[in-house]
Amino acid sequence: MLFMPFWVSAILALVGMFYFAIFWEAIIIFLLSDLLYGAREAKFYGAVFVSFVVTGVVLIIIEVLKKKMKFYS
């Protein structure tokens, strides 16, 4: 996943987050991606680990939503 385009990795990580119970691998992949290819973002005040933080927040939100859905077991 590290050598794929970013949008492919993001889509596969979202699918994995919905399919598996807690998909820690997505956070690890985006941490490695930020460590290898991360550059300072001017619009995020010089932060480097933007995709790692966003993935962590999205994983938490998805886990909360999965517990509130009736059809997800």
N, CA, C and O atoms as a MOPAC input file, in Angstrom:
PM7 MOZYME 1SCF
protein

 N      0.81600 1    -1.19900 1     0.00000 1
 C      0.00000 1     0.00000 1     0.00000 1
 C      0.85100 1     1.25200 1     0.00000 1
 O      0.37900 1     2.32300 1    -0.37900 1
 N      2.08100 1     1.13300 1     0.41300 1
 C      2.94100 1     2.31800 1     0.45400 1
 C      3.34400 1     2.79300 1    -0.93200 1
 O      3.67700 1     3.96600 1    -1.10000 1
 N      3.32300 1     1.91300 1    -1.93100 1
 C      3.74600 1     2.28500 1    -3.26800 1
 C      2.58000 1     2.61900 1    -4.19000 1
 O      2.78800 1     2.99000 1    -5.34500 1
 N      1.36700 1     2.49100 1    -3.69200 1
 C      0.18600 1     2.83900 1    -4.47200 1
 C     -0.05100 1     4.34400 1    -4.37400 1
 O      0.49100 1     5.00800 1    -3.49000 1
 N     -0.86500 1     4.87800 1    -5.28700 1
 C     -1.25100 1     6.28500 1    -5.12400 1
 C     -1.99700 1     6.48000 1    -3.80500 1
 O     -2.61600 1     5.54900 1    -3.28900 1
 N     -1.93400 1     7.68200 1    -3.27400 1
 C     -2.51000 1     7.94200 1    -1.95600 1
 C     -4.00600 1     7.67100 1    -1.92700 1
 O     -4.51900 1     7.14500 1    -0.94000 1
 N     -4.70900 1     8.02200 1    -2.99400 1
 C     -6.16200 1     7.85000 1    -2.98800 1
 C     -6.54500 1     6.37500 1    -2.95900 1
 O     -7.57700 1     6.03000 1    -2.38400 1
 N     -5.74300 1     5.49000 1    -3.56400 1
 C     -6.02800 1     4.05600 1    -3.50500 1
 C     -5.83100 1     3.54600 1    -2.07500 1
 O     -6.63900 1     2.77000 1    -1.56600 1
 N     -4.75400 1     3.99100 1    -1.44000 1
 C     -4.50600 1     3.59100 1    -0.05000 1
 C     -5.61000 1     4.08600 1     0.87500 1
 O     -6.02600 1     3.37000 1     1.78600 1
 N     -6.08500 1     5.30400 1     0.64500 1
 C     -7.14100 1     5.86800 1     1.49300 1
 C     -8.45100 1     5.09300 1     1.32600 1
 O     -9.14300 1     4.83000 1     2.30900 1
 N     -8.79200 1     4.73000 1     0.10000 1
 C    -10.02200 1     3.97100 1    -0.14200 1
 C     -9.93000 1     2.58200 1     0.48200 1
 O    -10.88000 1     2.12900 1     1.12000 1
 N     -8.80000 1     1.90400 1     0.30600 1
 C     -8.63700 1     0.57300 1     0.89100 1
 C     -8.64700 1     0.63300 1     2.42100 1
 O     -9.16800 1    -0.27500 1     3.06900 1
 N     -8.08200 1     1.68300 1     2.99600 1
 C     -8.09800 1     1.82800 1     4.45100 1
 C     -9.51600 1     2.07200 1     4.95600 1
 O     -9.90200 1     1.51400 1     5.98300 1
 N    -10.29800 1     2.89000 1     4.25900 1
 C    -11.69000 1     3.11100 1     4.67000 1
 C    -12.51500 1     1.83400 1     4.59000 1
 O    -13.31600 1     1.54800 1     5.48000 1
 N    -12.31900 1     1.07400 1     3.52700 1
 C    -13.03900 1    -0.20000 1     3.38800 1
 C    -12.64600 1    -1.13700 1     4.52000 1
 O    -13.50100 1    -1.79800 1     5.10900 1
 N    -11.36000 1    -1.19400 1     4.82500 1
 C    -10.89800 1    -2.04100 1     5.92000 1
 C    -11.43800 1    -1.59800 1     7.26600 1
 O    -11.74600 1    -2.43200 1     8.11700 1
 N    -11.55700 1    -0.28300 1     7.46800 1
 C    -12.10000 1     0.22100 1     8.73700 1
 C    -13.55600 1    -0.16400 1     8.91300 1
 O    -13.99000 1    -0.43800 1    10.03100 1
 N    -14.31900 1    -0.19000 1     7.82700 1
 C    -15.71700 1    -0.59500 1     7.92500 1
 C    -15.86100 1    -2.10300 1     8.05500 1
 O    -16.76900 1    -2.58300 1     8.73300 1
 N    -14.97600 1    -2.85400 1     7.41200 1
 C    -15.13500 1    -4.30500 1     7.37100 1
 C    -14.64200 1    -4.99600 1     8.63600 1
 O    -15.31800 1    -5.88800 1     9.15100 1
 N    -13.48200 1    -4.60300 1     9.14400 1
 C    -12.90300 1    -5.25100 1    10.30900 1
 C    -13.29900 1    -4.52200 1    11.59000 1
 O    -13.72500 1    -3.36800 1    11.55200 1
 N    -13.15500 1    -5.20300 1    12.71800 1
 C    -13.57900 1    -4.63800 1    14.00500 1
 C    -12.79200 1    -3.36400 1    14.33300 1
 O    -13.37300 1    -2.27900 1    14.36700 1
 N    -11.53100 1    -3.47400 1    14.56500 1
 C    -10.68300 1    -2.29400 1    14.76000 1
 C     -9.48400 1    -2.49100 1    13.84300 1
 O     -8.69400 1    -3.41500 1    14.03700 1
 N     -9.35200 1    -1.64100 1    12.86700 1
 C     -8.35900 1    -1.81100 1    11.80800 1
 C     -7.13600 1    -0.94800 1    12.10700 1
 O     -6.94500 1     0.11200 1    11.51100 1
 N     -6.30600 1    -1.42700 1    13.05100 1
 C     -5.10800 1    -0.68800 1    13.45300 1
 C     -4.10300 1    -0.58800 1    12.31500 1
 O     -3.26200 1     0.31000 1    12.30700 1
 N     -4.18400 1    -1.49100 1    11.36600 1
 C     -3.22500 1    -1.51000 1    10.27200 1
 C     -3.28600 1    -0.23500 1     9.44100 1
 O     -2.26900 1     0.20400 1     8.90400 1
 N     -4.47300 1     0.36300 1     9.33000 1
 C     -4.60400 1     1.61000 1     8.57600 1
 C     -3.79300 1     2.72000 1     9.23300 1
 O     -3.12400 1     3.49600 1     8.55200 1
 N     -3.85600 1     2.79100 1    10.55200 1
 C     -3.08900 1     3.81600 1    11.25900 1
 C     -1.59800 1     3.57200 1    11.07800 1
 O     -0.83600 1     4.51800 1    10.88000 1
 N     -1.17900 1     2.32800 1    11.14500 1
 C      0.24100 1     2.00500 1    10.98500 1
 C      0.71400 1     2.32500 1     9.57000 1
 O      1.80300 1     2.86900 1     9.39000 1
 N     -0.09500 1     1.99300 1     8.56600 1
 C      0.28100 1     2.27300 1     7.17800 1
 C      0.42000 1     3.77200 1     6.94300 1
 O      1.36900 1     4.20900 1     6.29300 1
 N     -0.51100 1     4.56200 1     7.46300 1
 C     -0.42200 1     6.00500 1     7.23200 1
 C      0.67400 1     6.64800 1     8.07800 1
 O      1.20800 1     7.68700 1     7.69000 1
 N      1.02000 1     6.06500 1     9.21100 1
 C      2.18000 1     6.53500 1     9.96300 1
 C      3.45200 1     6.28300 1     9.16300 1
 O      4.29800 1     7.16900 1     9.04700 1
 N      3.59100 1     5.07400 1     8.61000 1
 C      4.74900 1     4.77400 1     7.77100 1
 C      4.78400 1     5.65500 1     6.52500 1
 O      5.85200 1     6.09100 1     6.09400 1
 N      3.63100 1     5.91000 1     5.96100 1
 C      3.55700 1     6.77800 1     4.79300 1
 C      4.02000 1     8.19100 1     5.13300 1
 O      4.75400 1     8.80700 1     4.36000 1
 N      3.60000 1     8.70200 1     6.27400 1
 C      4.04300 1    10.03300 1     6.69000 1
 C      5.52600 1    10.05700 1     7.02300 1
 O      6.21200 1    11.04100 1     6.74300 1
 N      6.02400 1     8.98100 1     7.61700 1
 C      7.45400 1     8.93100 1     7.92500 1
 C      8.29900 1     8.87700 1     6.65300 1
 O      9.36900 1     9.48300 1     6.59600 1
 N      7.83300 1     8.16000 1     5.64100 1
 C      8.60100 1     8.02500 1     4.40400 1
 C      8.43200 1     9.21200 1     3.46300 1
 O      9.41500 1     9.72700 1     2.93000 1
 N      7.18600 1     9.64900 1     3.25700 1
 C      6.89900 1    10.63300 1     2.21800 1
 C      6.36600 1    11.95700 1     2.75900 1
 O      6.07300 1    12.86100 1     1.97600 1
 N      6.23400 1    12.09200 1     4.06800 1
 C      5.60700 1    13.27600 1     4.64000 1
 C      6.44900 1    14.53100 1     4.47100 1
 O      7.67200 1    14.50800 1     4.61300 1
 N      5.77800 1    15.60400 1     4.17000 1
 C      6.41200 1    16.91700 1     4.06600 1
 C      5.58700 1    17.89600 1     4.90000 1
 O      4.40000 1    17.67500 1     5.14300 1
 N      6.21300 1    18.95000 1     5.32200 1
 C      5.49300 1    19.94400 1     6.13100 1
 C      4.38200 1    20.58900 1     5.30400 1
 O      4.59300 1    20.98500 1     4.15800 1
 N      3.21100 1    20.68600 1     5.90000 1
 C      2.06000 1    21.28900 1     5.24900 1
 C      1.88600 1    22.71100 1     5.75500 1
 O      1.71600 1    22.92600 1     6.95500 1
 N      1.92600 1    23.66500 1     4.86900 1
 C      1.79400 1    25.06400 1     5.26400 1
 C      0.38000 1    25.36200 1     5.77100 1
 O      0.20900 1    26.15800 1     6.69400 1
 N     -0.62100 1    24.73500 1     5.18000 1
 C     -1.99300 1    25.01900 1     5.60700 1
 C     -2.34400 1    24.37300 1     6.93600 1
 O     -3.37100 1    24.71000 1     7.52400 1
 N     -1.51300 1    23.44500 1     7.43000 1
 C     -1.71900 1    22.83100 1     8.73800 1
 C     -0.64600 1    23.27200 1     9.72600 1
 O     -0.30400 1    22.53300 1    10.65000 1
 N     -0.11600 1    24.47300 1     9.53300 1
 C      0.86600 1    25.09800 1    10.42700 1
 C      2.14400 1    24.27500 1    10.56700 1
 O      2.69500 1    24.17200 1    11.66300 1
 N      2.61200 1    23.70000 1     9.48800 1
 C      3.87100 1    22.97900 1     9.48700 1
 C      3.81000 1    21.56700 1    10.02800 1
 O      4.84900 1    20.98000 1    10.32800 1
 N      2.63200 1    21.01300 1    10.16000 1
 C      2.50700 1    19.64200 1    10.67600 1
 C      2.95100 1    18.63500 1     9.61200 1
 O      2.71800 1    18.83700 1     8.42000 1
 N      3.58600 1    17.56200 1    10.04900 1
 C      4.07300 1    16.53400 1     9.13200 1
 C      3.12700 1    15.33100 1     9.10500 1
 O      2.88500 1    14.76800 1     8.03700 1
 N      2.59600 1    14.93300 1    10.24100 1
 C      1.79900 1    13.70600 1    10.36000 1
 C      0.30000 1    13.96900 1    10.18500 1
 O     -0.50500 1    13.58300 1    11.03300 1
 N     -0.06100 1    14.61500 1     9.10200 1
 C     -1.46100 1    14.98400 1     8.87600 1
 C     -2.30800 1    13.75000 1     8.57800 1
 O     -3.35400 1    13.57100 1     9.20200 1
 N     -1.89300 1    12.90000 1     7.65100 1
 C     -2.71100 1    11.73400 1     7.29100 1
 C     -2.78800 1    10.73700 1     8.45000 1
 O     -3.80200 1    10.05500 1     8.60000 1
 N     -1.75200 1    10.64000 1     9.26200 1
 C     -1.77000 1     9.76300 1    10.44000 1
 C     -2.83400 1    10.23100 1    11.43900 1
 O     -3.61000 1     9.42100 1    11.94600 1
 N     -2.86800 1    11.51600 1    11.71500 1
 C     -3.84100 1    12.06100 1    12.67500 1
 C     -5.25500 1    11.95400 1    12.11900 1
 O     -6.18500 1    11.59600 1    12.84200 1
 N     -5.41600 1    12.26400 1    10.84400 1
 C     -6.74400 1    12.17800 1    10.22500 1
 C     -7.24400 1    10.73600 1    10.23100 1
 O     -8.42300 1    10.49600 1    10.49200 1
 N     -6.37400 1     9.78400 1     9.95000 1
 C     -6.75900 1     8.37200 1     9.98200 1
 C     -7.16400 1     7.93400 1    11.37800 1
 O     -8.12700 1     7.18300 1    11.53200 1
 N     -6.45500 1     8.38400 1    12.38900 1
 C     -6.82500 1     8.05500 1    13.77100 1
 C     -8.18800 1     8.60000 1    14.14200 1
 O     -8.98700 1     7.90500 1    14.77000 1
 N     -8.46200 1     9.84500 1    13.75600 1
 C     -9.76900 1    10.45500 1    14.05200 1
 C    -10.88100 1     9.73400 1    13.29500 1
 O    -11.94800 1     9.47600 1    13.85200 1
 N    -10.63500 1     9.40900 1    12.02600 1
 C    -11.64700 1     8.70700 1    11.22900 1
 C    -11.91700 1     7.31900 1    11.80000 1
 O    -13.06600 1     6.87900 1    11.82400 1
 N    -10.87800 1     6.62300 1    12.25900 1
 C    -11.06700 1     5.29800 1    12.85700 1
 C    -11.92900 1     5.38500 1    14.11400 1
 O    -12.80600 1     4.54600 1    14.31800 1
 N    -11.69700 1     6.36800 1    14.93800 1
 C    -12.50900 1     6.54300 1    16.15200 1
 C    -13.95300 1     6.84900 1    15.79400 1
 O    -14.87100 1     6.29000 1    16.39400 1
 N    -14.16500 1     7.72600 1    14.82700 1
 C    -15.53800 1     8.08600 1    14.42000 1
 C    -16.25900 1     6.87800 1    13.83500 1
 O    -17.42900 1     6.64700 1    14.14200 1
 N    -15.57400 1     6.10900 1    12.99800 1
 C    -16.20600 1     4.93200 1    12.39300 1
 C    -16.54700 1     3.89300 1    13.45000 1
 O    -17.60800 1     3.27400 1    13.37900 1
 N    -15.67200 1     3.68800 1    14.42700 1
 C    -15.96300 1     2.71300 1    15.49200 1
 C    -17.17200 1     3.14500 1    16.32100 1
 O    -17.98500 1     2.30700 1    16.71200 1
 N    -17.29400 1     4.43000 1    16.58800 1
 C    -18.46300 1     4.92600 1    17.33800 1
 C    -19.72900 1     4.74100 1    16.50700 1
 O    -20.76100 1     4.32200 1    17.03000 1
 N    -19.65300 1     5.05200 1    15.21400 1
 C    -20.82200 1     4.89700 1    14.35500 1
 C    -21.22500 1     3.42700 1    14.18600 1
 O    -22.41500 1     3.11900 1    14.11400 1
 N    -20.24700 1     2.52200 1    14.12300 1
 C    -20.57300 1     1.10600 1    13.98500 1
 C    -21.30800 1     0.58600 1    15.21500 1
 O    -22.16100 1    -0.29300 1    15.09200 1
 N    -21.00200 1     1.10200 1    16.37900 1
 C    -21.70400 1     0.66200 1    17.59400 1
 C    -23.13000 1     1.19400 1    17.65000 1
 O    -23.98900 1     0.59800 1    18.30100 1
 N    -23.39000 1     2.31400 1    16.97100 1
 C    -24.73500 1     2.89500 1    16.99200 1
 C    -25.63700 1     2.35500 1    15.89100 1
 O    -26.85100 1     2.55300 1    15.94300 1
 N    -25.07100 1     1.67700 1    14.89400 1
 C    -25.86900 1     1.13400 1    13.80900 1
 C    -26.51300 1    -0.18300 1    14.22200 1
 O    -25.85900 1    -1.04200 1    14.81400 1
 N    -27.77400 1    -0.33800 1    13.91300 1
 C    -28.49800 1    -1.55000 1    14.27900 1
 C    -28.13900 1    -2.72000 1    13.38200 1
 O    -28.07100 1    -3.85500 1    13.85400 1
 N    -27.90800 1    -2.47000 1    12.09200 1
 C    -27.67800 1    -3.55300 1    11.16500 1
 C    -26.22700 1    -4.02000 1    11.15400 1
 O    -25.92500 1    -5.01800 1    10.50000 1
 N    -25.33000 1    -3.35100 1    11.84100 1
 C    -23.93500 1    -3.77700 1    11.90000 1
 C    -23.74800 1    -4.61400 1    13.14900 1
 O    -24.06000 1    -4.16800 1    14.25400 1
 N    -23.23200 1    -5.84100 1    12.97700 1
 C    -23.08200 1    -6.69100 1    14.16600 1
 C    -21.69200 1    -7.15100 1    14.37400 1
 O    -21.41800 1    -7.87100 1    15.33400 1

